[in-house]
């Protein structure tokens, strides 16, 4: 809402009213070559007292005071043009309605709007030019020179912001489009291509570059980052394209390059219409909602407007953390924060009977491989197998439409208890699938960057302490994707699933963990001479290479390029009852658990080091 009590708004209103009066007077003077006959002089003053209020009302009605003169744009000029044009048509109509006998020359009616547009638009333009001149010509001696990589819309918007900044001043842009080289955008020249970065960095004494290519592919952004590192230039980047949809790029949005930018992948294309049908105005439940995947699922689900989002987690602090975030970021979202164990059937029945969820995303799991391998094997079975079974059965009892299990690449030819327990969870869900009723969908993927318990937070902590960074083996590799991408593909797979499928996410190429450590050291502005890398040896249950498909499985394509369906070995007919009897048994030793897993999961090959 416009506040007319604001001094700047009052000043703008006063200016436009004066401009209205001035344009009317000038129109008369020009009509009579600056020699007004007495009769028309009187007519001018008599009509002026009606024209100025009418035009002032139009200016207010068309929102001329919503903008700020310093940021005057074509949109503001369009409003001026519309308001003045409508008022020009309304003036003769007003005098006709008032039965006013004033004789207004037709040339005055034509000259007045032209003069008014010139005065109002010109003043705003000159004010903006004066402000831009103030900021661009008054470069702080302490400000840092910076190169902008890219010369598209984001770069132009960013350059405008940098010209107002006291911290930086842009010395040029670099872009691979040869047609732009040599041209000037916002007064900043496009100096050359990205390959010439090192030359211009040295010539202009630049130690900082900003990548302004939000819509470029991750390969292009990675190339730009590599060129910056080769030139010894510190690099920042603007947010992703999705984050820029709101409008102007601001200096406050700049951030340091992260691993997502180096290992990032092209954006996921979602079936928004289908996901709205699946999630909008539905009650959606997420188990393990306080974890890294569960919490991101909640954020992604919120975009589709569920009627209620049930966040179910055993950990009080984890649930409290996501509650505090969502209360601030999504105050209009109706959420219920529920403490509960996935093994507690009574609690699950209470929750589902009260809120009647239509979709459940089951992300609750123990997933730390070495921790589950020794002294905690039975707890992995209890949580990952029995917990999944009980949530799935409760979903069937309460008529849930779709149940989506978050699985892992470690369930393929597992060598550890965690992977074998997740494979059992997959088989349990598949065995519950019926021709009608709840639809069970399984989604299998690898590691996500920055998830709880992953190597990235550990590496960052080790670098912050001055090293060394510990890697288990020089050849160990893992598949990685970002947490948002993983959550988006889980939603997409949940939508596409018809019942009993195991969806495998396209994880791209495997990444060597030692290369990941080196990139993190470089991104921290340090070298491998300053932060050493040490190899500690593979831990119990840990593979050198992860697989996404078992040897006896094959995949089928889906309409989505990043999703395939794995055709897995079917469970035996008596599997559900026998599994439930074993998983609900009293505490068992690690050795007994691993011996039983060999029978349940024939592809499981226990790691001898974990005994």
N, C-alpha and C positions, 0 to 999 in steps of 0.2 A: 504494500500500500504506500502511496506517495504521502509524505508528511509535509503539508504546506508550511508548517512552523519551522522547518529546516531552513537555516539562513541561506544555504546555497540554492535550494529550491525556490525560495522567495526571490532571490536575485535573478534566477533564470526566468521566472514568471514576469518580473518587472521589466527585464530586458526585452522579452517578446512583446509585451504590451506597448512599450516605447517603439519597438520596431514596427508594430502594426500601425500606430499613429503616424510614424515617420513615412512609411510606405504610402499611406493614404494622402498625406500632404504632398509628397514628392510626385505622386501620380497626377494630382491637380496642377502642380507647378510645371511639369513637363508638358501636360496637355496644352497649357496656355503660354508656353515659352517663357516661364518665370514671371509673367505679368498677369496676375489674376484680376479679372473684373470684380468690382465690389459685390455684385450679386452672387457670383460663384464662390467668392471668399466666404460669404455668410453660409451658403449651402454646404461648403466643405466642413465648417465647424459644426453645423447642425447635424450632419450625417456622421461625423467622426464619433460623437458620443454613443452612437448605436453600433458602429462598425467594430470599434476596439473591444467592447465586451463580448460581441458575438464571436470574433476571431479568438479571443482569449479562452472562451468556453470550448471552442473546437480544439485548440491546442491542448487543453487539459483532457478533453475526451479522447483524443488520439494518442495519449501517453507520451507527450513530448518531454515530460519531466521524470520519466522512469530511468533514462540514461544519465551518464555523467559526461560532461563536455570533454573532459580529458581523453575519454575513450570514444568520442564521436565517430560514427561509422556510417556506411551506406544505409544501414537499417534505420538510423536516426534521420538521415536525409529523406528516406522514403516516407517516414511518418510526417515530416514537415510538408512534403509535396502533397500528401493525401489530405492533411488538415487544411492547408491553404486552398487547395482545389475545391474542397467541399464548402469552405467558408465563402469562396468567391461565388459559388453558385447560390449560396444561401442569402447573400447580401441583397440582391434585387428582390428575392422572394420575401425577405423580411420587410422591406419598404412597401411592397405591394400589400402585404397583410396589414401593415400599420396605416394604410391609406395615406401615406406620406406623399405630399405633393412635390417633394424635392426632385429636381432634374439633375440626374447624375450622368455626365458624359460617358458614352460607351467606351471610349478609349481609357477612361479612368478605371472602369471595371476590368479592363484587360491589363493595364499597366500595374495596378495595385498588387495582384498576386505574384507577378514576375519580380517586382521590386522586393516584396516581402520574402519570397523564397531566397533571393540573392542576399538580403541582409541577414536573415536567420541562419541560413546554411553557411554563408561566408564567415560570419562571426564564430560559429562553432568550429569551422575548419581552421581559421587563423588561431583560435585558442589552443586547439590540439597541436598545431604546428609549433606554436610557441613553447608548449610544454615538452614536446619531443625534442626541440632544439635545446631546451634547458638541460635535459637529461643526457642527450647524445653528445653535446659539446662540452659538458662539464664532467669529463671522465676523471674519476678519483685517481690520484697518482698511486694510491696503494691497491687499486683494483687489479685483478689478474687477467692477462690476455687469454682468450680461449678460442679454439677452433670448433666450428659446428660441422659435424659429419652428416651430410644430407642437405638437400635444398628443396624439400617439399613443403606441404602445408604446415607440418609440425615444426620444421626448422624456421619457417617464416614467423610463426607465432612465438616460438621460443626466442628468436632474435629480438623481437619487439620487447619481450620481457627483460632480456639481458641488457638492452639499451637503457632500461630504467633502473638497473641494478647497480649498486655501489660496489659489489663484491667482484663482478666480472665485467669485462668489455670484449665483445666479439671482434676478432681481427679478420675473420673471413669464414667462408663455407667451402666444403669439399663435397663433390658429388660426381658419380660415375656417368651422369647424363652429359655428354659432350655439348649438347645444345645450350646447357645452362652455364658452362664455363665461360668466364669473362663478363657475365651479366651481374647486376647488382639487385639484391632483394633487401628492402628496408634500408638501403644505403650500404649494405654489406656485400662485398664482391664474392662471387663464386670463383675461388682461386685456381682450382684444378680438380683432378680426380682423387679418389681415396688413396691411390698408390703414391701420390705425392705428399702424403701426410708428413713423413719424416723431413722432407725438404722445407716445407712451410713451417713446421714446428721449430726447426733450427733457425730459419730466417726471421721469424717473428718472436723468437724466444718464448714459445708457448710450452707450458708444462701440463696443460689440462685440455682435454677435448670432451665434447658432449655428443653422443650419438643420438640424433633426432630422426630415426627411421622406424617409427613404431609399427608400421604395416609391412616392413620388410620381413623376409623369411629368416628363420634362426641362423641359416648358413651365412646369409649376408651380414647379419649382426655379429656373428662370431668372427667373420673375416675382418670387420671393422675393429673389433676388440683386439684381435691378433696384431693388426697394423699399429694400433696404439701402443701395445706392449713392446713391439719391435722398435718403435720410435722413442720408447722411454717416456711416454706421455700417460699421465693418470687419466682414467676414463670414467665419465658419468654417462647416464642414459636417461631418456625420458621414459615415462610409464608405457605400458603396452597399449596397443591400439584401443582395446576395450575400455581402458581407463581414461582415454582421451575423448570419448564420445560426448562428455559433458561440455566440452568447449575448449577454452584457451589453455595452452600449456603454460604453467607458471614455474618460476624458478624453484618454488617450494616443493614442486613435484619431482625434481631431479633426485636421482638416487645412484648409489654406486652399483657397478656391474656385479651381478651375483651368478652363482652356478647355473641357475635356470636360464640365463642368457647364453651361457656357453654350451650347455647340454640341452637347451630348450628344444622344443619341437613345434611344428606348425600348429596353429589353433585347432581345437576340436570343433567340428561342425555338428551341432546338436539338432535333433528334430524337435524344435521348440513347440510346435503345434501338438505333437504327440505327447511330449512331457507335460504340457499344460493339461492335456486330457488325463494323464496318469496322476498328477499331483495337485493341480489347482482345485481349491475348495475341498480337499480330501484331508483326512487325519492321517498323518505320516509319522511313523515311529522309527527312531534310530537307536540301536543298542550300541554301547561303547561310544556314546555321543561326546564324551570328553576327550577321546583320543585324537590323534592327528588326522586320520582318515574320517572318523565319525564326525568330528567338529566341522571339517570341510564339507562333508556331505550335507550337514545342517545348513551351512551358508549357501550352498548351491541349491538345495531344495527350497530355501526361503525365497529365491528369485521367482518361483513359480506359484507363490501365493497359496500355500496349504491353509485349510481352515484352522488346523491345530498341528503343531509340531511337538511330538513327544520325545524328549531327550532322556534316555534311560542309561544309567551308568552306575557301576559299583563304587567308583571313587568319588568321594565327597568333594575334594579339592578340584579335580578335573571338571566336575559338573559345575561347580561354583565359578570356575574360570570362564567357561563358555557362556554361562548365564550372564556374567558381568559384561561380556563383549556384546552379546545379542541385545541386551537391554538398551545399550547405547547406540549400536549400529542399526538395529531393526526394531525400534520401539513399537511399531504397529503390528509386529508379528506375534500371534498368540502362541506362546510356548508353555509347556508343562515340564518341569525339571524333576525327574523321578529317580530316586536312589533305589537300586535293586540289583540282585544277583541274577544272572541269566539261568542259573541252575534252580532258582526258587520258583517252582511251578505255581504256588499259591499267589505270590506277588505278581507273576506274569498274568495269571487269570484275572486278578483284581484290576490291573491296569487295562487289559484288553477288553474286559467286559464293561468297564466304565467309559472308555473313549472310543472303542470300536475302530481301531486303525484299519485303513484300506490297504496300506503298503507298509512293509517293514524292511528296513535295511539293517542287516545283522553284521555289525563291524566289531563287536566285542570279541576279543581273543587275546591269549598270551602268545606273543610272536617273537620274543627274543630267543634266538637259537641256542647259544651256549647256556643261558640261564635255565631254559627248560630241559636241557640235556642231562644235567646232574643235580640230583636231590629234589627236583621239581617235576619229574616226568609225569607222575600221577595227577598233579595239579593241572598240567597241560591237557591231559585226557579229560579231566573233570570240566574244565572251562571250555575247551575248544570242541570237544565231542559231545559230552553230556549237556553242556549249556546250549549248544546249537540245536541238539535234538529237542530239548524242552521248549525252547523258543519256537521252533518250527511246529511242534505238536500243538502248542498253545495257539499259534496262528491258524492251524487247521480247525481247532475247536471253535474259534471265534470268527470264522468266516473271512479271514484276511484274504484280499484278492491276490496280492503278490508278495512273495518273500524272497529277498535278494541276499545271498550269502557272499560276503567278501572273503575270497580265498587267496592263495599265494602260489607263486612259481615254485616254492619249496615243497609243494605237494606232489610235484612231478619226480618220479624215481627218488623218493626221499631218503636221505641218509641221516636224518635227525628226527627226534621225537616231535618237534614242532611241526615239521612238514608232514609227517605221517598222521598226526592228529588232525591236521587240516584236510588231508585226503579222506580220512574217515568221516569228517564233517560233510564233505562233498557227497560221499556215498550215502550218508544218512539222509540228506535232503533229497537225493535222487530216488531213494527207496520210498520216500513218503509221497512222491508225485502220483496223483490219481488222475483219471480221465476228466473229472470235474473237481471243483473246489479250488483250494489255494494253489497258485502257480509258483513253483520253486525254480529260482534262477541262480546260477553260481557264476561269479566273476573272478577270474584268476589273473593276478598281475604281480610284478616284481617290486623292487624297492622304490620308495618315493623320496625325493630330495627333502631333507630337513625333518623327516618324521621322527616321532619320539623313539629314542633308542637307536637311531641310524648313525652312520659314521660321520655325517656332516657336522652335527653339533659337537661331537667328540673332537673332530679335527680342529674346529674353530677354537675350542677351549684349549687344546694343546698349543696352537699357534699363539694364542693370547698369553700363555704362560712362557713363551719363548722356546717351545719345542722340548723334546723331539716329537714328531708326528709318527705314530705307530701304525704300520700296515701289516696285516698278518702274513702276506705272501706277495712277492713281486709280480706274479702272474694272475692273481685273483681278479675275477671280473664279475660285474653285476649289471643287471638291467635297471635303468632309472627312468622315472618320469616325475613331473612336478605333482604336488598334492592336488592342486585344482584340476589338472588334466585327468588324474586318476579318478577323482570324484565325478567329473563330468561323464567319463566313459562308463562308470558304474551306473549312473542314471540312464545313459543311453542303452546299455545292455539290459537293465531292468525293464525298460520300455519294450525292447525287441523280444525278450524271452517269452516263449510260449509254454514252458514247463519242462524241467529236467535237463536243460542245456548247461554246459560249462562254457562260458565265454572266455576267450583268451584275448587280452589286450595286446595290441601292437606296441611292444616296448622299444622298438628301434634296434639300434646296435648296442651290444654289451660294452660297458666302459670299464677300463682297468682302474682299480681302486687307487693304485699308486699315481696314475695320471690325475685322478680327482684330487688327491692330496697336493700334487704339484700346482694344479690350477688354483686351489685355495690359498696356497702360500703366495703365489704371484698376485692374486686379487687382494691380498692383505698388504701389498706393497713391499714384500720381502723376497729374499732369494733363498735358494736351497743351501747356500753357504751359511745363511743366518739361521734357518730352520732346517734341521736335519730330519731325514726320514729313516726310521728304523723298522726292520722286519721282525715280528714277534713270533711267527709261525701260526699255522692254521689252528683254530680253536676246536674243541670237541663238537662234532656234528656239522662242521663247516665244509662246504664244497669249494673247489677252485672255480667251477663254472656252474651257473644256474641254468636250468632248462625250463622252457615254457610248455613243452609237450612231452608226455611219456613215449617210450619207444613203440608201444603197441597202440598208440592213439594216432588218429589223423584228424585233420581239421577241414571244416567246410567254410566257404566264404559267406559273408553276410552283406546286406546292402550298405553297411558302413565300412569304410576303408580300414579303420583301426580296430575292427572287431572280427574275430573268427570264432567258430564253434568247434570245440574239441569233442570228438566221439570217444568217450572213456569206457573202460571195462565196466559192465553192469554188475551190481551186487547180487549175491545169492538170494533165493526167495526167503530163507529164514534169517536173513541178515539183520533186519530191524530188531526182532525180539532178542536175538543172541547178543547183539551189540549193547542194547539197553541193559541187559542183565549184567554184562561185564563192566560197563562204564559206571553202573550204580553200586558196584561192589565196594567193600571196605578198602582202606588204604593199601596200596601195593608198592613194592620196592621198584627202583629204577630198572633193575635187571628183569623183574617179572613183567613190567610194562613193555620193555623192548622185546622180550620173548613173545608176548602176546601180539604185539604189533606186526611181527613177522608173519603170523597166521592171518591176521585181519587184512594186512596190506602186503600182498606177495611181492610187490615191486620195492618194498622197503628193504634197504641194505644198511644195517646199523654201522656207524663209524666205530671201529675197534678202539680208537683213542678215548671214546666216551665211557668205556667200561672201567 
